[in-house]
Amino acid sequence: MKIKNILLFPITTPREAGAPSQHIIVKLETDEGPIGFGEMPDFTHLPALMPDVVDLERTLSHLLIDCDPLEIAAVNERLKQYFPQGAFWDKSSLVRCGVDLALYDLVGKVEQKPVYGLLGGKFRERIPVSYPIFRQKRREEIPENIARMHRLMGQGFSAFRYYFGANLDVDETFLSEVTKEFGDKVILASLDGSGLFDRKGFLAAYKRLAQFNFLLIESPVRRDDIEGLKEVKETIAHPVSEHIQSPANAKEFARVGAVDVFNISLAAAGGISEAEEVAKIARDSGIRILVGTTQETSIATAASAHFAASLPHLDYYSNPVGPVLYTQDVTETPVHYEDSHLIVPQGPGLGVEVDEEKFEELKENLTARYILREDYRRASQVAI
């Protein structure tokens, strides 16, 4: 079997809160008929730089046509030569992720196995997940987010994670209101600083927020300040989690003992194959795991579910809830959530039915204008 065609579809998905996100859907076609779909998820983050989709499609066609899609490792090695892992925000990992997911989807369909079956089988059928509440600068935003939590609880969500740091007075007031309004009916899975603080600034913020009941701290300082992460980990009473972008990054964090928890997202790692390596390093080093997100459509969310299902240990609430955050999707039926859990799809490949007509409905060339919007800067502030 050979890859005969690769097609890229840039789309924009509106959110129920905040600026829209832009993705590239990948379609791999073969000479024998089977196809696979993948996703390069959420380009709408810094740097404010977007790829030329036409040129990217031409480049990937040059690299991949006539490759055997069943040889996932070989194809990924070829991709890494031309799209090497860069810094955390480098978008090369998104390109590799999209192709990697399409390969797994295709191979699963060929072998009539769900993707978790290609990864050695599943340890769970439901993935505990938390819904994000984004940063707030003004007290006037608090009632809207309390109402949002009520609405999401009506949809079955009870676990939330909160991005803090835009205004600590507002953060403290909001968390007090959450405690007063919901009590033990909700779980604060994490407080996420997105690396906005230096060590001193974070510890001052933590001193104010540690009074509240939450499970872990995410990205307290810059993720390249490994010694700073270690200092925070050794100072505070909560576990510390950080996004891991590659096996090399994972080995360095493990060597230093920088964090308690690896946040492993397919987008940051460059797909399932690299994420599997990161997870193995975590297990061998006694480091706990959660599955992260950039907020994907149902295609990459399904892939995250398969990856999470295949992990022997999944220690905290994971984060992929894009199909709830987005008001439109690219599958006939979005992936399913129930009682703050993502349900692992059971069909061959990724187990979701892609609706190609929706590519046209959501079609929009990639643009940095969404990154420049005030609601992106206010709510997201590079938050993932």
C-alpha positions, 0 to 999 in steps of 0.5 A, spaced: 500 500 500 502 506 498 500 514 499 497 517 493 495 523 495 495 528 501 489 533 502 489 539 507 483 543 509 484 549 513 478 550 518 475 555 523 471 553 529 468 558 533 468 557 541 462 558 546 467 562 550 473 566 547 476 567 540 475 562 535 481 556 533 484 554 527 486 547 525 488 543 519 484 537 517 489 532 514 486 527 509 491 521 507 488 517 500 492 510 498 492 507 492 488 501 495 482 505 497 483 506 505 483 513 507 485 516 514 484 523 517 488 527 522 488 533 525 493 539 526 490 542 532 489 549 534 494 554 530 491 560 534 496 561 539 503 564 539 507 566 535 502 570 531 505 566 525 501 561 520 503 556 515 502 557 507 497 551 507 497 550 499 505 550 500 505 545 506 500 541 502 505 541 496 511 539 501 507 534 505 505 531 498 513 531 496 515 527 502 509 522 503 507 520 496 509 513 495 510 512 502 507 505 505 502 508 510 503 502 514 510 503 516 508 509 521 515 509 524 518 510 518 514 516 515 514 519 522 522 519 522 522 522 515 517 528 517 522 529 523 527 530 518 523 536 515 519 538 521 524 537 527 522 539 534 523 546 536 521 550 542 514 549 545 510 553 541 514 551 534 508 549 530 512 543 526 509 539 532 502 540 529 504 538 522 507 532 525 501 530 529 496 531 523 500 526 519 501 521 525 494 521 527 491 520 519 496 514 519 493 511 525 486 512 523 488 509 516 492 503 519 486 502 524 481 501 519 485 497 515 486 492 520 479 493 523 482 495 530 480 501 534 487 505 535 488 503 542 488 496 539 494 498 535 497 501 542 497 494 546 489 495 548 485 499 553 486 500 560 479 504 561 473 506 557 472 513 560 477 518 561 476 523 566 476 530 564 476 537 566 473 543 563 477 550 562 475 557 565 479 562 562 483 568 565 479 574 568 481 581 568 475 584 571 470 582 576 464 583 571 466 577 568 465 573 574 457 572 574 458 570 567 463 564 568 459 562 574 453 561 570 457 557 565 459 552 570 452 552 572 450 550 565 456 545 564 454 542 570 447 541 567 451 537 561 454 533 566 461 536 568 463 537 575 470 538 574 473 544 572 480 547 571 482 555 572 487 559 568 489 564 573 494 570 573 491 576 569 488 579 576 489 576 582 484 580 586 479 577 581 482 570 581 481 570 589 474 573 589 472 568 583 474 562 587 471 564 593 464 565 589 465 558 586 466 555 593 460 559 596 456 557 590 458 550 589 461 547 595 463 540 594 459 539 588 465 541 583 472 539 583 477 544 581 482 539 577 488 544 577 490 552 577 494 553 571 499 559 571 501 558 563 508 560 565 506 567 566 510 568 573 517 568 575 518 564 581 517 570 586 511 572 583 508 565 583 509 563 590 506 570 592 500 568 588 500 561 590 500 564 598 493 567 596 490 561 592 492 555 596 486 556 601 482 553 596 481 546 594 484 544 588 488 538 586 494 541 582 498 547 579 499 547 572 505 551 569 507 555 575 513 559 571 516 559 565 517 551 562 524 553 560 525 555 567 527 547 569 530 549 576 524 554 577 519 548 576 523 544 581 524 550 586 516 551 586 515 543 586 519 543 593 516 549 596 509 548 595 504 543 598 500 541 591 503 537 585 506 541 579 504 539 572 508 541 566 507 540 558 512 536 555 514 537 548 518 531 546 522 525 549 528 529 550 524 534 554 521 529 558 528 526 559 531 532 562 525 534 566 525 527 569 533 527 570 532 534 574 526 532 578 522 538 575 515 536 576 510 531 579 506 530 573 507 530 565 502 533 561 502 530 555 498 532 549 499 529 542 499 536 539 505 538 543 509 531 542 507 531 535 502 525 535 501 519 538 508 516 537 512 521 540 507 521 546 507 514 547 515 515 548 514 521 553 509 516 557 514 511 557 519 515 560 514 518 565 512 511 567 520 509 568 521 515 572 515 514 577 512 521 574 505 521 574 501 523 567 495 527 565 493 528 557 493 535 555 490 539 550 490 545 545 483 544 544 482 539 538 476 538 534 473 531 535 478 528 530 484 529 535 480 529 541 478 521 539 486 520 538 487 523 545 482 518 548 485 512 545 492 514 547 489 515 554 485 509 554 492 505 552 496 508 558 497 503 564 496 509 569 492 516 568 493 519 575 489 526 574 483 529 570 485 530 563 484 536 559 481 534 552 474 538 551 474 541 545 468 538 542 464 541 548 468 548 547 467 549 540 460 550 537 461 546 531 465 540 529 467 536 523 464 529 524 457 527 523 457 526 531 462 529 536 465 525 541 461 523 547 462 526 554 458 523 560 459 525 567 466 529 566 468 523 562 470 523 555 468 516 552 473 512 548 470 511 541 470 504 539 470 503 531 476 502 527 481 507 527 479 513 531 472 511 531 469 517 528 465 519 522 468 525 519 463 529 515 467 532 509 461 537 507 463 540 514 470 542 511 467 547 506 462 550 511 468 551 516 473 553 511 478 559 512 485 560 510 489 561 517 490 568 519 493 571 525 488 576 526 484 571 531 491 571 536 490 579 535 483 579 538 482 582 545 478 576 547 484 572 545 489 576 549 484 577 555 482 570 556 487 565 553 494 569 554 497 563 551 493 558 555 493 551 553 
